[in-house]
Amino acid sequence: MSNAPLMPMATAVWLVENTTLTFKQIAEFCKLHELEIQGIADGEVAKGIKAYNPIISGQLTRDEIELSSADTTRPLKIKSTDIEISNTEKKIKKYIPLSKRQDKPDSALWLIKQHNILKDSQIAKLVGITKNSVSSIRNKSYWNYNNLSPKDPVALNLFAQKDLIEALEKAERRIKREKKQKEREKLSQQVSN
């Protein structure tokens, strides 16, 4: 399937819906059978497939489509098969199976017990639960508190050891800042007295 576009069926759906190209031209470009293209046009094939625009992905140009639309014997030429699919999002929330969902509150409890300098917001961010859940676990009012058992989140693969170390360093810096602030306030009170 050399030189076929990315997602050929979805690309064919887009070309059928948005161009005046012949079924033969679309079939040759998408490396599909002409009858499949006919079926797409009739609404019998590719019913649930979302159309994919080959211009946006850089596989076709508007000019290329217009040249082939004007000459029904001219085949479409793919511009590039080396498409770069970039992931601009920093983190993608991944699906957590039901069997693993209990691991989050268990991990929050472990972090509260092992690293009590972490703020609730830090624990919530690390583990991936709400700050309110962390707060209710900390003050033992969590709905399922009696069934929680502390589990190491790094061992459960909820996040990396590096993330935990960074969070702990941040918490230590915060505590030092707060300590300095209290000392300054204490000194200013002594001076004013």
N, C-alpha and C positions, 0 to 999 in steps of 0.2 A: 504494500500500500504506500509506495513511495510517492512523494509530492501530493498527498491527499491533504485537504484542509483539516484543521483541528475540529473535532466534532462534526464529521461530514453530514450526518442526518440533520442536525440542528442548523448547520450552514445551508443545506439544501432547502429547509423550511423557510429560512430568511430570504434566500434568492427567489424562491417561488412567490413569496408574498410581496417582495419589494423591487423586483426587476421585470423586464420584458424579455429575458433570455429564454431560449427554447429549452424544452425538457432535455434534449440531447446535450446541449451545452452544459446545463447544470449537472446532468448525470456524469458527463466526462470529468468535469471539474471536481465533483465530490466523490468520484470513484464509486458511484452507485449505478444500478440498472435504471434505464429510462422508464421502465414500468413503475419503479419505486417513486420516481419524481412525479409521474402521472398520478399515482396513488396519493402523494402528498397534496397535489393540487386539488384532487377530488375529496380530500379530507378523510381518506380511508387508511392512510399510512401516517405514522408519526403523530398520532392524536395528542399525546401528552407532552410532546417534545417542545420546549421553548426555543423559539428562533434565536440563532446566534449570528450576529453581524460580523462578517469577515473583514469589513473595512476597519472597524474599531481595533481588531486584533492585528491589523497590519498584513493580512494575508492577501487582500485585494485592494485595489484603489477604485475610486468612483470612475476615473478615466477608463480603466481596464473594463469595467462593467459596461460603460457607454460604448466603447469600441466594439465589444462583442454583441451588444444589443443592436447596433447598427448593421453588423455583418453576421448573419445567422450561421455562416460556415466557419467563422473564426472561433477557435476554442479559447476559453478563459485561461490566463496564465497566473499561477500562484506566485505571489510576490516573495513570500518568505515562509519557510517551514520551521525556522528557528524562532519560535515565538517566545518572548520572555514573559512569563507570568510572574509578576511581582507581588509580594505579600507586604502591603503597606501597614497592615495592622501589626501592632507590637505583640499582642498575645491574643490567641483565639481561644475562647471559652470552649473547652471540650466537654462532651457529654460524659457524665458520671453515672455508671450503672447503679441501679437501686441497691445492689449488694455492697457497693462501696460508699454510699451516701452517709452511712452511719460513721464512717471514718473521719468525716469533717468535725463533728462535735467532739468525738474522742480525741482528735488531734488538738483541738482548741483547749480541751481540758489538760492535755499533756503540756502544752505550751504555758498555760497558766501556772501549773505546778512547777515545771522545770525552769521557766524563765519569767518570773513574775514582774520583771522590769518592763516587759513589753506592754505597750498600750493596747486596749481592746481593738482599736482601729488597725494596729499593725497585725495583730493576730487574725482579724477578719480578712485583711488583704492577703496574708500569707496562705491561710487555709481555704479561703473562698466562701465564707459564710457572712452573714450580716453582723454588724457591730452589736446590734441588740441581742443576737444569739450569744455572742461572746460574753456580753455583760451579764446575761441571765445565767450562763454557765458559771461565771466568776462568782456571782452572789447566790448560786445554788437554787435559782428559781426556774431553771430550764425545765421545760415540760417533761423531758425524758432523763433528767439528771441522775436518777437512781440506777439507770441502765448504762450510764456512760462508763467507759474504762479507758484511762489515758493510754494513747498510742502515739509513738513517734511518727510525726508526719513525713519526715525525710525517708524513713524506712518504708512508709506506705506510698512513697513516690508522689505526694501531693505537691511538693516543691523541692528545690535543690538545697543542699547544705549551705551553699554560697548565699542563697536568699536569707536563710536563718541568720547567718553570721552578719550580713549587712544590716538586718533588722535589729540585731542585738547591739551592734556598734552604734547605730542611730539612737537607740534607747539609752545607751550609756552616755552619749554626748548630751542628750536631753537632760538626763539626771545631773550631769556636771553643771550644765547651764542653770538649772533650777537651784542647785546648791549654791552657786556663785551669787545668784540673784537674792537668795535668802540671807547670805552673808552681807551683801551690800545693804539690804534693808535693815539688818540688825545693826550694822555700823552707823547708818544714817540716823537710826533711832537713838543710839548711844550719844552721837554727836549733838543731836537736838535736845537731849536731856541735860 
